[in-house]
Amino acid sequence: MKRQDILENQANYAYLALGSNLGKKIKNLELAKYKLTKIGVDIIKTSSFYITKSWPNTKFPDFINTVLFIKTKLILPDLFNQIKLIEKSLGRKRTPKNHPRKCDIDIIDFNGKCYSININSQKIEIPHLSMHKRNFVLIPLFEINQNWIHPKFKKDIVKLLSVLPRNDLRSIKFD
């Protein structure tokens, strides 16, 4: 009998930030969630949907955002690759940075640790490098885990939210 690698059976916990600002946005996000469950992702908690202005170009369509807390046996590179396939299957095309898209899925936390790895010649940083500055990540994340601590900065989510500009906090709307 072949012994399986210990990592293959280890449960991994992650937070994913999902966003859409093209097409039927909520349908895109619900379909992304469904496709995640088909690749071995158990969704433990889901935040509400939030509406935010597109950034940095506020003339682009508004985003609908949500955050998921998940459990999976996928290791980080496999989860990343599967997420990219889901985005592509939902119509995501390679466009300039911060342009409108049907589906964007970011891994914002993986097992509460920091990672800097290359996957398919793309450098991946987890936690996401800008997540601590983004209301559309922090507010939904706070909704599902008020005790979350940033793995790199070692600051709790309340402290991260408290340094966001007030306008950022007011600009996000619950849907």
Buried (B, 14 or more C-beta within 10 A) or exposed (E): EEEEEEEEEEEBBBBBBBBBBBBEBEEBBBBBBEBBEEBBBEBEEBBEBBBBBBBEEEEBEEBBBBBBBBEBBBBBBBBBBBBBEBBEEBEBEEEEEEEBBBBBBBBBBBEEEEBEEEBEEEEBBBBBEEBBBBBBBBBBBBBBBEEBBBBBEEBBBEEBBEEBEEEBEEBBEEE
